Amino acid sequence: MKKVLIFYASYGGGHLSAAKSILEYIQKYNTNIEVEMIDCMKYISKSLEKLTTGAYREMAKKVPTLWGKVYSDSQKRTIRTY
């Protein structure tokens, strides 16, 4: 039996929703594949997950235009932190 890991991050609902859609598709059309979903942020560090999720939610709620710019820029190129 083949195995598939689906990694996602629990920022908002979009990542989880996309991961669930992939899971459902695989389970519907490939019954011989075992699928597991992993919230990579919780897996890496619960403290980091809390910090980054909180920061995302606050930014999206209080300054959505800034979040929109960050998102838009991230689609054009890699965001550099140096």
C-alpha positions in Angstrom: 0.0 0.0 0.0 1.3 3.5 -0.9 1.3 6.2 1.7 0.8 10.0 1.2 1.4 12.7 3.7 -0.4 16.0 3.3 1.3 18.9 5.1 -0.7 22.0 5.8 -0.5 25.0 8.2 -3.5 26.1 10.2 -3.5 29.7 9.2 -7.1 30.7 8.6 -9.2 28.0 6.9 -7.9 27.9 3.4 -4.9 25.6 3.9 -6.9 23.1 5.9 -9.7 23.2 3.4 -7.4 22.6 0.5 -5.7 19.7 2.4 -9.1 18.1 3.1 -10.0 18.4 -0.6 -6.8 16.6 -1.6 -7.4 13.9 1.1 -11.0 13.4 -0.1 -10.0 13.2 -3.8 -7.3 10.6 -3.1 -9.6 8.5 -0.9 -12.3 8.6 -3.5 -10.2 7.7 -6.5 -7.3 5.7 -5.0 -8.5 3.2 -2.4 -5.1 1.5 -2.2 -3.4 4.7 -0.8 -3.2 5.5 2.9 -3.4 9.3 3.5 -2.4 11.2 6.6 -2.7 15.0 7.2 -0.2 16.8 9.3 -0.4 20.4 10.6 3.3 21.1 10.0 3.3 24.2 12.3 2.0 22.1 15.3 4.4 19.3 14.3 7.4 21.7 14.2 6.7 23.8 17.3 3.4 24.5 19.1 4.9 27.7 20.4 5.9 28.9 16.9 2.4 27.8 15.7 0.7 29.9 18.3 2.9 32.9 17.6 2.6 32.8 13.8 -1.2 32.0 13.8 -1.9 34.8 16.2 0.2 37.2 14.1 -1.6 36.1 10.9 -5.1 36.6 12.5 -4.3 40.0 14.0 -2.7 41.3 10.7 -5.6 40.0 8.6 -8.1 41.5 11.0 -6.5 44.9 11.8 -4.6 45.7 8.6 -6.0 43.6 5.8 -4.5 45.7 3.1 -1.0 45.0 4.5 -1.8 41.3 4.6 -3.1 41.5 1.0 0.2 43.1 -0.1 2.3 40.5 1.7 0.2 37.8 0.1 0.3 39.4 -3.4 4.1 39.9 -3.2 4.6 36.3 -2.1 2.9 35.1 -5.2 5.3 37.2 -7.4 8.5 36.1 -5.8 10.1 34.6 -2.8 9.9 36.8 0.3 13.4 37.5 1.6 14.1 38.1 5.3 17.5 39.5 5.0 
